[in-house]
Amino acid sequence: MNKSLTILIGFIHDFAAGFWAATVFAVYWLSRVQLSNPELASVLRPLVIDFFYFGLASVVIVMLTGMGRTFTYIENYYGKDAEKMRKKMLTIKHILLFGIFGSGTYWQYTMAFN
């Protein structure tokens, strides 16, 4: 059961991250359409705001499932030295991704609520 749960949590985590990226693109694209076609702004603005909130919800899911991945992590799978390097690289990756998610969500916010 633990392995199945680990796989499911990992899938949801990755899917939500991809969904977030799609919402960033959707907000950007719809904002560009609004700028080039002001007559559509009243119709597209609520859609842009919805995509922003979908993106925010996906960030929450990414964080929650990321915590779930922490608790289902199997220690020393690759050996002691490799695991030490893997943990270091995962820490660096997550610091970088936290910055990307934060700045991307802020960018979405500025486009949705300008």
N, C-alpha and C positions, 0 to 999 in steps of 0.2 A: 504493500500500500504506500509506503514512504517514497519509493522510486516513482510510482505513478503520480503521486502528489507533487513531487519535485519537478517532473516533466510538465505537468499541467500548469504549475505556478510559473515555470520558466516560459512556457508558451504564452500565457496571458501577459506576462511582463514584456516580452518582446513584441507581441501584437499591440499592446497599449502604447509602447514607444513609437512604433510605426504609425499608429493611428494619430498620435500627437503630431508627428511630422506632417501627416496629411492635412491636419487641421491648420497648421501653420501655412502650408501652401494654399489651402482654400481661402483663408482670411486674406492672405496677400493678393491672390488672384481676384477675389471679389472686390477688394478695396481698389485695385487698379481699374476694374470695370466701372466702379462707381465714379472714379476720378475722370475717366474718359467719357462717361455717359451720365451726367448729373441727373437726368430725368429718371434713371433707374435707382438712384440712391435710396429713395424712400422704400422701395421694394427689397433691395439688397441689404440694407443696414441691419434689419432684424436677423437675417440669415448669417451675416458676419458675426454678430453678437452670439448667436447660437453656436457657431463653429468655435468661437473663443471659449465658451463654457464647456463644450465637448472636449476641447483641448485641455482645459483645466482639470476636468474629471479624469482624463486619461493620465495626466501627470500624477494625480492622487493614486490611481490604480498602479502606475509604475512604481511609485514609492512603497505602497502597501505590499505588492507582490515582491518587490526587492527585499523588503524585510522578511517576507516568507522564504525567499531564497536563502537568506542568511541562516534561518533556523533549520533548513533542510540540507544545508551544505555538508558534504561528506569530507571529513578531514583526511589528509595524507593520501589522497587517491594517487597522486603522481610521484610520491616520495617526498621526504622531508625538505630537501633543498629546492626542488621544483615548486613545492607548495609555498615556500617562503617567497620565492620570486613571483609566483602567481598572485599571492595576496598583495604584494607590493604593486604589481601591474594593475590589479583590479582596483586598488585604492586610487591610483593615478587616473585610471579610466573613469571612475565614478566622480572624482573631483572635476575632471574635464566635462563630463556629461552633465553634471549638476549646473555648471556654468552655461552650457549650451541650452539646457532646458529652461533655466532662469531667464537668460537673455531672449530666447525665442518666445517665451510666454509674455515677457514684457513687450516685445515687439508686436505680438498679436494684440495685446491690450491697447497699445498706442494706435494701432490701425482700427480696432473695433470701437474705441471710445474717444476718438479725436474730435 
